[in-house]
Amino acid sequence: MAKFYPALTEDLMDFIRAQHLFFTASATAEGRINLSPKGLQTFSILSPTRVAYLDLTGSGAETAAHLLSDGRLTLMFCSLEDAPLILRLYGQGTLLRPTDEGWEVLYPNFPPIPGARQIVILEITSVQTSCGFGVPRYRYCGERDELVTWAQKKGALGLRQYRAEKNRFSIDDLPTGLEE
């Protein structure tokens, strides 16, 4: 049975810290719903009602476009190894870019990973837990290094060029704000 909370509890924060994988979901009133897996220890709990993740340069930028258009964001964690649990964080998301005021304050909450393009911040309006009995068990065996290696090879200029070419618009042709 699902339970709702107004904010993260200490137990739920401990659960989040133990996870290696989370999912983001965003949408606008029209167009596709985006659902993306995230890893590489890019998640940070800022307070019981505020969390953030370091968004890395990749093939798409759907979350950025959706947040600029609508702002709704859901993050989901699920236990893959221990006792079953699904945790969803609902709220309003905002974007913080390297050139924005506040980047220098928030960025130290994350490991320095090549290709960082923005921080996605979620102001939590609701927290939900559910059983997770149908989620299979998996064992964590490590992070993949392909994205980091790719970003290192591209270098700062190559990443800017890639974002300008591939990340300026969503797949539904919405602007992402990733101009560089």
N, C-alpha and C positions, 0 to 999 in steps of 0.2 A: 504494500500500500504506500502510495506516495506521501511524503511529508514536506511541508513548506516551512521556510524560515525567512525572517526579514534580513538576515545577515549570516555570514559564515561563523560557525562555532569553532572552538579550538580543535575539536576532534575532526571537523571537516577540513580545517586548514592543514592538519597533520596528514589527512588522507591525500590532499592535493600534493603536498610536498613529496609523498612517496610515489607519485605517478610519473611515468616517463613519457606519456602520451596524453594529449587532449585534442578535442575537436572544436572548431569554430563553425557557427552557422549564422548566416546573415541573408537578408533579402530586401527587395524593394516591393512596392505594391504590384509592379509589373516585372516580368522577366524571370530569370532563373533564380532558384534558391542555391546559395553556395554553402557547401559543407567541406571543410578542410581539416586534415590531420596536422598536428604540430608536435614537435619534439625538440631535441637538442638543448634541453634544460632552459628554455626561453621564457618560462612563466615565473611571475613574481606576485606574491600577495602583498599588497600595500597597506591594507586595513581590512577589517571584517566586511566592509561594503565597497571596497575598491581593489581591483586586481589589474594586472597588465601583462602583456607578452610582447617580446621583441619579434617584430615581423621582418623576415629576411627576403631579399630579392629572389623572386621565383618566376615561374611561367605566367602567373596571373596576378591580379590585384583586385579580386572581386570584393573582398571585405572592405578595402578602402573606398571603393565606389559606393557600396551599399551604405557605409557609415556616413559618407558625405550626403547621400540622398535621403536616408531614412533614420539612421542611428541605432536601430535595434540590433542587438547582438546576443547570441546565446553561446556559452562555452559549456562543454560536456567532458567530464572525466568518468572513466569506468574502471573498476578493479578487474585486472586480468590475471592476477596471481593469487591474491589473498581472498578474504571473505568477500562475497559479491556485494557490489554497491554501484549505483549510477548516481552521479552528482551533476546537476545542471545549474548554471549561473545565468540568470536573465537580467538584462538591463540595457542601458544606453552606452554605446561605445563612442569614443573620440580618438583622434589620431594626433600623435606628436611626432614631428619630423626632426631630423638632425639640425635644421636651421631654426627651429621654433624655440621660443623662450621656454625654459623648463627642461629641455633635453638634457642639459648638463647635470641637472639634479636627479632625474629619473634613470638615465642610462646606466649609472653604476650599479643598479639593481640586477643587471644581467651580465652574463659572460661576454667578453668582447669577441663577437663572431663576425667574420668578414661578410659583407653583403647586407648588414643591417640597414633597413630603409625607413623604418618607422616603429614607434611603439604604439600598440593598440591598448587603450585604457578602457576598462569596463566599470561603470558606476552601477553596482548591483542593486536591483530593485526587488529581486526575489531569488531565493535559493530553494531547490527541490532535490530531494533524495528519493530514489526508488530502489527496488530490491536487486536488480541485476542478475536474477537467477538464470536467465537465458543467455548470458554472456559467457562464452567459452573461456577456459583457462589457457594462458600463454605464458611463456617464460621470457623475460627480458634478457637479451644477450648482447646488447650494446647499441650505441648510436651509429648511424650511417655517416660516412665522412664525405660523400659525393658532393653535397651542396656547398660545404665549406671549401673543398678543394676547387670546385668550379668557380666560386667567388674569388678565391685567391688568384687563380689563373687569369681571370678577367681583369683584376686590379680595379682601382677606384675609377679611372676613366672608362674602362670597359663596362663596369657596372652602371655608370651614369648613362652611357650610350644604350645599353640593354634596356634600362628602365624607360628611357625616352622612346625607344622603338616598340617595346613589348608591354609596358605597364601603364601607359598613359590613359588607356580606356579599358573598361571591363569587356567581357564577352558579349554583353548586351549594349555595348557602345556608350556606357556611362563614364564620365570623367572620374579619374582616381585621385587627381591632385599630385600624382607622381610625375612631375614635369622633367626632372633631371635624369 
